Amino acid sequence: MCNTVYKILSNYKEKQKLLKKKYERKYKKYELEPIKNKYGKINEYKIVENLKSVELVFTKNNGLYVGTDIIKYPFKIIHNELGIKNCRFYDLRGSYATQILRIGAEIRDVADIYEVINY
C-alpha cells in the first residue's frame, strides 16, 4: 500500500473514532459473516448488522454502511467520458498486481494483499 493511501485510511480511522464517540449507541456496527462454497471453503463474507464492530471504509458519519457503489459510479463516469470500453473496476486488481510484480514485488506479498482485499 502506498504512503498516500495509508495516510488517508489512517486519518479516516481517526475520524471514525471521533464519530463513534459522538453517536455512541446510535453508531451502526457490523460484522463479517463467512459464506462457504460447496467444498466448505470460505470464499466471501457478507456484511451484517450486529453489536460487534468491524472497521468499514464505505460508511456515513453514523456508521451506516453504504456499499462500494460510491467508488464504482465515478469509475463508470470517468470511463464513459474517456471512451474506455470493457473495463471493470475489478480489472484494476489484475493490472495492479502485474505492475507491482514487474517492479520487483515478491509474489507472496502480492498474494497477501489480495487475501486481505478479499476479506
C-alpha positions in Angstrom: 0.0 0.0 0.0 1.4 3.4 -0.9 2.0 6.0 1.8 -0.7 8.3 0.4 -3.4 5.6 0.7 -2.1 4.6 4.1 -2.2 8.2 5.4 -5.8 8.7 4.0 -7.0 5.5 5.7 -5.3 6.3 9.0 -6.9 9.7 9.0 -10.3 8.2 8.2 -9.9 5.7 11.1 -9.2 8.6 13.5 -12.3 10.4 12.2 -14.4 7.3 12.7 -13.2 7.1 16.4 -14.5 10.6 17.0 -17.8 9.8 15.2 -18.2 6.7 17.3 -17.9 8.8 20.5 -20.3 11.4 19.1 -23.0 8.9 18.0 -22.4 6.4 20.9 -25.1 3.7 20.8 -26.7 5.1 17.6 -23.4 4.3 15.7 -24.1 1.4 13.4 -22.0 -1.7 13.9 -21.4 -4.6 11.6 -19.7 -8.0 11.4 -18.5 -10.2 8.6 -20.4 -13.4 8.2 -18.4 -16.0 6.3 -20.0 -17.6 3.3 -18.7 -21.0 2.4 -18.7 -22.7 -1.0 -19.9 -26.3 -1.6 -16.5 -27.6 -0.5 -16.6 -25.8 2.8 -14.0 -23.2 1.9 -14.8 -19.6 2.9 -14.8 -17.6 -0.4 -16.5 -14.4 0.6 -18.0 -12.5 3.5 -21.4 -10.9 4.0 -21.7 -7.7 5.9 -24.5 -7.9 8.5 -25.6 -5.5 11.2 -24.6 -6.7 14.7 -23.4 -5.5 18.1 -19.8 -6.4 17.1 -17.8 -4.0 15.1 -15.5 -4.3 12.1 -13.8 -1.3 10.6 -15.6 -0.4 7.3 -14.4 2.3 4.9 -17.6 3.0 3.0 -19.8 4.4 5.7 -21.8 7.5 6.6 -21.0 9.5 9.7 -23.3 7.4 11.8 -21.6 4.2 10.7 -24.3 3.2 8.2 -22.7 1.0 5.5 -23.2 2.5 2.0 -21.5 -0.1 -0.1 -18.8 0.2 -2.7 -21.1 1.8 -5.4 -19.8 5.1 -4.0 -16.5 4.3 -5.8 -17.8 2.3 -8.8 -20.1 5.1 -10.0 -17.4 7.7 -10.5 -15.3 5.0 -12.1 -18.0 4.4 -14.7 -18.5 8.1 -15.4 -14.7 8.6 -16.0 -14.6 5.7 -18.4 -17.6 6.9 -20.3 -16.1 10.4 -20.6 -12.7 9.0 -21.8 -14.4 6.5 -24.1 -12.9 3.4 -22.5 -14.9 0.3 -23.1 -14.9 -3.1 -21.5 -13.0 -2.2 -18.3 -14.4 -3.1 -15.0 -13.4 -1.8 -11.6 -12.4 -5.4 -10.7 -9.9 -5.4 -13.6 -7.8 -2.9 -11.7 -6.8 -5.6 -9.3 -5.0 -7.6 -12.0 -3.4 -4.6 -13.5 -2.1 -3.5 -10.1 -0.7 -7.0 -9.4 1.0 -7.1 -12.7 2.6 -3.7 -12.3 4.0 -4.3 -8.8 5.3 -7.7 -9.8 7.2 -6.1 -12.7 8.9 -3.6 -10.4 10.1 -6.4 -8.1 7.4 -7.1 -5.5 7.5 -10.7 -4.1 4.7 -12.9 -5.3 3.9 -13.9 -1.7 3.4 -10.2 -0.7 1.1 -9.7 -3.6 -0.9 -12.8 -2.6 -1.1 -11.5 1.0 -2.5 -8.1 -0.3 -5.3 -9.9 -2.2 -6.1 -12.1 0.7 -6.7 -9.0 2.8 -8.7 -7.4 0.0 -11.0 -10.4 -0.3 -11.9 -10.1 3.4 
